[in-house]
């Protein structure tokens, strides 16, 4: 197995420190959203950017192998508070991959048809086929987050969904889909700065939604809801990772490395041709 880009660069990213163990009582207050791992000092940002360039090359290679192998899939679940960087992460980390092999799905308020089914119906339909990478920009976890905080359903309903989600993710894993769950962790000051940037920049103003301020008013309630998600739904097969995301350049290298290690762990191979090709010649025309 080829070494990862981080290993080749002599960089050790503290991924285990960001991983939520199956028996952990995760507390976001114990995770620093400003953390930048091994990239301390004035040169840290440039070193991280150099690593990120190598990581993107490695990701493109692994995605190509995943597609050719055709026996497994990768589902990347991205969750964050508003302005947490989900869109930016997708745009930056997925650049360089073949768009034919990546599908991004976003989950907003369910339609009338979707509400007529169970809460996982629309999610299952968006899961990646074998050979593909699927990215969820928000996900089935909204049904135990916003549904809880906004009191869209009673507690007996959303609390029962934790086990439904665990069973759903076990099914995906059993059928060959690796589930990688990432929470992009920003602080309230960083969120405020990003909201201000959206208001001031005409090219970003369209992203600002006044409802985001209402969500910000429930900051503590959302953090508590996320902590219960981590506690109930971080399994050995599909753990949650709490990724420091105040510094976008550090967020990018951590997320890229998580994808690299997930794909490397699948032990992907190019398929053998149906018959020996050593003596095959291409005829003239």
N, C-alpha and C positions, 0 to 999 in steps of 0.2 A: 504494500500500500504506500502510495506516495505521501510524503510529509505535507502537512498543511502549510499554507502561506505564512502563517504566524510562526510555526516551528522553523521553517526555512529562514525566516528573518530574525530568528533568535528572540522572539517576543513571546512571553507567557501571559495570556489574558486570563483573568481570574473568573472564568465561567462558572466554576463550582460555587463561588461566593454568591453568584446571582441566581443559582438554582434553588428552587423551593423544594425541600425534602418532603417525602410523603407524610411524615409525622410532625412537620414543623408547624408552629403557630406563627405564620409570617406576619411581620409588622413592618409597614412601609417606613416607619420612623427609624428603623435600623438600617435603612438603605439610603445612601447619600446620592441624590440625583445629580450632584456635581462631580461624582467620582470619575476619574479618567485613568484608572488602573496604572499600568506601567509607564504611561506617557506624561510624566511630571516634567516640570521645567519648561523653559522657553521654547525648546525644540520639540516638545512632545507632539504638538499638533501636526507639524510637518512630517514627523516620523510616522504618525498614525495615517496620514494621507498617503504616504509611500506604501505602507502596508496594505491599505485599502485597495490601491491599484492592483497589487499582486493578488489580493483576495478575489477581486472581480474576475481576473483571468482564470483562477482556479474554479470559481463558481460556474463560469461558462463551460469549462471542461467537464465538470461533474454533471451539469445539466444535460450535456450532450450524451454522456454515458447513461444517465437515468432514462432518457428517451429511447436510446438504442436497446438498453436492457429490457425495458418494457414490462418488468415483473413487479415493480413497486412504485409508490407515489409519495410525495411529500406535501403535507398540508401545514402551512404557516399561519398561525392565528395571531393577529396583532390587535392588542387592546391598549387603550390609553385614555386619560382624561382629555377633554377638548384641547386642541392645540398641542397635543402630546407628540406629534410628528409621524403619525401613521403614513400619511400620503408621501411625505418626504423620504421616509425609510424605504417605501416601495420604489419610489422613483430612483433613489440613489443606489440601493443595493441590487435591484433587479436589472439595472442598466448593463448591457453587455450580454445578457441571456437572450436566447432565441425566443421572441415573443410567441411563436407557435407552441412553445412548451410551457408557457406560464399563463395562468388565468387568475385574474383578480376579481373577487366578489365582495360587494359591499352590502351590508344589511341595515336598511333603514326601517321605518315603521312598516309592519306587515300590511300587505294588501288584503282586501276582503276575501279573496280566494285563499291566501295564506292563513288567514285567521280561521278559516273553516277546517283546517288540518291541525295536527299536533305541532308544537312549537319547533320541532326538529325537522319537519317535512321539507321546508324550503332550504334548510341548511344541507341536508343530506344530498339534495339534488345538485348542489354546487360543489360537492367534494371532487377532488381531482381524480381523473382516470389514471390507470397505471401508465407510467412513463411521464407523467405530468407533475408540475409544481402548482399547487393551488395556494392562493394567498387570500385570507379573510381580513378585510378592512372593517373591523368590528365583526361580531360573530354570534354564535349561539349563546355566548355568555351575556349578551345584552338582556336575555330573558331572566337572568338572576342579578342583573345590575340595575338598569333603568327601570325594569318592571318592578323591582323592589323599592328603589328610592322614590320613584314617582307613584308608588302604590297602585300600579295598574292591575295587579292581581293580589289576592290575599297571601299572607305568609305561608299558609299550608300548601299553596300552589307553587310559589317560587322555591321554597325550601326543599320540596320533593324533586325539583329539577336537577339538583346536584347529582343525585344517583343516576338519573336518566342520562345526564351528560357523560358521566363516567362510563356507563354501559355503552353509549354511542361511540365514545372514543376507543373503548376496548374492541368494539366491532371493527372499527377502521384499522386499528393496529393488527388485529387477527387476519384481516383481509389484505394486508400488505401496504397500508398507508401509514407512514410515520407522521405523528402529530407533534409539531413544535410550537409551543405557546409562549408568546413574548409580551410582557407588559412594559411599555415605554414609560419610565418613571421620571416625571418632571415635578418641580416644586411650584408653589403658588406664585412666587415672584417671577419665575420664568414664564409661567402661563400668562401673567398680566403683561409682560413685555411682548409676548407673541401676539396677544390680542391688540395691543397698541400698534404693533407693526402692521397688522392687517388693516387697521383703520387709517393709517397714514399712507400706505402704499396703494395707489389705484389698481395695481395689478394683483393685489391680494385682498382688496376690500370685499370682493364678491364672496370670499370664504367666511367673512364675519357674519354670524347669525346672532341676533339679540338674545335668542334662547340660550346661547352659550353662557351668558351672564347669569341666567337662572340656574344653570347647571353648576356654575362656579359657586353660587350661594349655598349649594349642597356639597361643598368640597369634602367635609368630614364624613358625611353620610356615604359618599361614593368610595372614599378610601376604606371605610369599614366594610362596605360591600365587596370591594376587591380583596381585602384581606381574608374574608370568609371564602371567596372563590379559591384563593390560593390554598387555604387550609383544607377545603373539601375536595378539590379537583386537581391537586398536583400528585400525579402517580409516578411510579418508577418508569413506566412506559411512556407517559406523556406529561413530563414535569412542566411547571411554569418557570420562566426566567424573568426576574425583575431587572431590567436593563437600565442603567443610568442614562438619562436622555436629555439633560440640560445642555450638554455639549454635543451638538449634532454629529461632529466628526468622530467623536468617541462612540456614540451610539451606532454609527455605521459600521465601524470595525468589529464591534461586539456582535451585532446581528449577523454580519457576514460570516464571522467565525462560527456562530451557532449553526448557520445553514451548512457551512462546509463540513463541520463535524457530523451533523445529521446525515448528510449525503454520503460522506466517507464511511459511516457506520453501517450503511446498507450493503456494503461489499458488492458494488455494482460491477458488471462486466459487459464488454461488448459481446454480442452473440456470435457463435461460430457460424460460418456459412453452411448452407444446406449440403454442399459437396465440396470436395477439394478443388481449389482454384489454382494450384501451383502451375499447372500446365496450360492454363487458359490463355488464349491469345485473342487479341481484338482484330478481326478481319478488316482488310482494307475495303473501302467503298468507292 
